[in-house]
Amino acid sequence: TTTTTTTTTTTTTSTGAPKTCLAWGDPHLVSFDGRKMNYYGSGEFYLVRSTQITIQGRYEILPKWPRASVMTGFAVGGAALGGNRLVFDNDDGVAKVHYNGKEILGEFPSTFDDEILSARYDKTVSDHQRARNQNGYLFLLPNGITLAVLRFVSKYTDLTITMPRFAGSVDGHCGNFNGDSSDDTSSALTMRGMNRPVDEKHSLFRTHIPGTESPQLDISDCDADALARAREVCDGMDVDHHYDACIFDVCITGDEELAHDEIALEELADGWFVQRLVREEAMQITQGNFLGRVQGFEEYELSFDITPKAKQSGWQSIVHFTDGPSYKNCCSEGDRVPAVWFHTGSTRLHVRASRRGSGDDGCDPEQELPLGKTSNIRVKVQYPYMLVFIDNKVACVSGNYGLGYKPRERLAVLAGDSWHKAADATVSNMVYQKARSFPEGELIGPVPIALEKGQLLGTFKTLEEFELKFDVKPLGTQPSQSSLLHFTKDLSRNQGKEGDTIPAIWFHKDSTKLHIRMSRPGAHNDGCDPAEALKLNEVTTVSVKLVGSALTVAYGDKEVCRNEKYTQRHPAEEKVYGYSADPWHLPAKAELSNMVYQKGVTWPVGTLIKEPVKLVRNTYLGTVQGAKSYELSFVIKPFSKLSGWGSIVHITADSSRDCCKNGDRLPGIWFHHRSTRLYVRSGDETNGDAGCQPTGELPLNEESAVAVRVQGGKMVVKVAGEVVCETPTTKFAKPYEPTDLLSVFAADPWYNAADATLGRLVYTSLPDA
């Protein structure tokens, strides 16, 4: 069945790459920032508590497992729902969904749509592994928020929450979404009060269940015998995800049947068992140490942790995979698939992997591994590349693997091999598995990151005309060219062909002047280098834009470089690799944040609405990088005079509140009651609701150009270029100074929308006068 009401379409802008929080089992969670956690309290808890959306999860203790709980439902409210409420209950495999107290999606399959919510109950609502061949629910909310019930079996409810990061605070069992997983631990959430159950007053559920604080259980709560048995039962599973969850469930509950669920899910998702060769206990490498045989793959990944103890003369074997039937050292195809050594007198890796036409090709990183410290090594062979990662950074790449080697037999694994001296080192967490696709890239968010050599962001789709924008804070210089960002079609090559730099950005030697290259047909190394250096220890917003025939570079709103030779442009690409910084140069001494890649457009920086749109209450446009001094301009066409305040646009540092702390209105603009006279407010240190009120009204059914400027200690409001209101210069002596992105509404959630259309809405940062 299908239920539909009138839907209003609004124009929005991107708030950055969305991320996903996963909750499953009893219950396990992976936070927005990638932290894996377990919760075992009962009651209702905040999964997400933010200025835009509130999501509560219900955890219940089952009699069968008195030490464990399961998530049986969730409830959603907040500004994004405009005062509406969504509740999902799972009663022993029978699901019910209520929207504002009315049951929806009661039949299979069915859909529901209104101006806020689009939902469906159908088969396979997500491509997530847990949703395959399952009946599920999909909920699409405003502002790019998606909830998917992947499956609901018995009391279990598996849920993904996907959303962008909004301005203001975010917290809950899905973490605080700040790009740092280290502060998403259970103990950190307890300190922030997020492990306390929600009280009845704040519950979003139809019937409140009182609860107990979620205990901080970890693997140390298992006794040794239970832990050993759990590891045996869960053997052969993925290190990072299902294996940890399986061990925890079996150990805490004592129910070995729980292992079958995780194993089945992993097998369903990947079609093979990840093959674990050495577990977390460190193992000394010895000559001829046979670890067993594994199923080999043409495309594979081998990962392990290694702690070198000393350097020795001669080749020093770490691990060696070799194919049958002869199981030799070298150098036929299949003899090394792969094999890893230390160079003589060194801890520099020598990595070989067979491919078609060569039994001894490979890739050797330049750096040595530190003695006495543990490094993570990952060898990945995936057509047409072989990569070696050290501590998750690309250390070397070979592009020779267009034709791979297909194993004939199960591979024999030795650590070390029988033909060389064993490396004086220990290894742990050694896993061999089928290669997974390169991850889809995530742009750098609002939390600044320090650059490290070979940091692979993932894969991206590129545009023929684009704008790449980011904030950079130089911290020093390097004695040679140093890398900031590098987008390339070919992982294995720095430059030399068209598509190698699309774009790539470095600092010049001993400088913070930018060196920017952007390939074009006939000139793979063309680009644009600003003459002006970036200031040390100061944040500068850099924009690299290619539109029409012009490649331009801007610092803030100031253009600093232009190249008009791009009458022919490199075409859009479906798969490009992104680095910050690349593996061929020193990393720039700098921090990057607020990175945006979008279609290149010719209208001014900060445009939020281009063509006129009808104002609708609680329309979230996205975020802007705010400034102490700014100008907000727009064109408005009023149609009638309404009772009460009529909201036009509202920019705020805290989208959970209308007024009146400093930062709540930056600015906020309304029509007066039964009037088209403007009411303009903006924040100052002494008054969060300071402002200016023009005396005249705007004409009905005509467009008026309005500009609001805060600069030099005062606010000035102009209509059609004429000053209609101006405060004394002391009114805004200490204007609000944003420290994060600002949320933009047109109209806001707290007042009825003005009966008007709004167009050419532009926010511009200004220099402090």
Secondary structure by P-SEA (a helix, b strand, c coil): cccccbbbbbbbbbccbbbbbbbcccccccccccccccccccccccccccccbbbbbbbbbbcccccbbbbccccccccccccbbbbbbbcccbbbbbcccccccccccbbbbcccbbbbbccccccccccccccbbbbbbccbbbbbcccccccbbbbbbbbccccccccccccccccccccccaaaaaaaccccccccccccccbbbbbccccccccccccaaaaaaaaaaacccccccaaaaaaaaaaaccccaaaaaaaaaaaaaccccccccccccbbbbbcccccccccccccccccbbbbbccccccbbbcbbbbbccccccccccccccbbbbbcccccbbbbbbbccccccccccccccccccbbbbbbbbbcccbbbbbcccccccccccccbbbbbcccbbbbccccccccccccccbbbbbcccccccccccccbbbbbbccccccbbbbbcbbbbbbbbbbccccccbbbcccccccccccccccccccbbbbbcccccbbbbbbbccccccccccccccccccbbbbbbbbbccccccccccccccccccccccccccccbbbbbccccccccccccccccccccccccccccccccccccccccccccccccccccccbbbbbccccccbbbcccccccccccccccccccbbbbbcccccbbbbbbbccccccccccccccccccbbbbbbbbbcccbbbbbccccccccccccccccccccccbbbbbcccccccccccccccbbbbbbccc
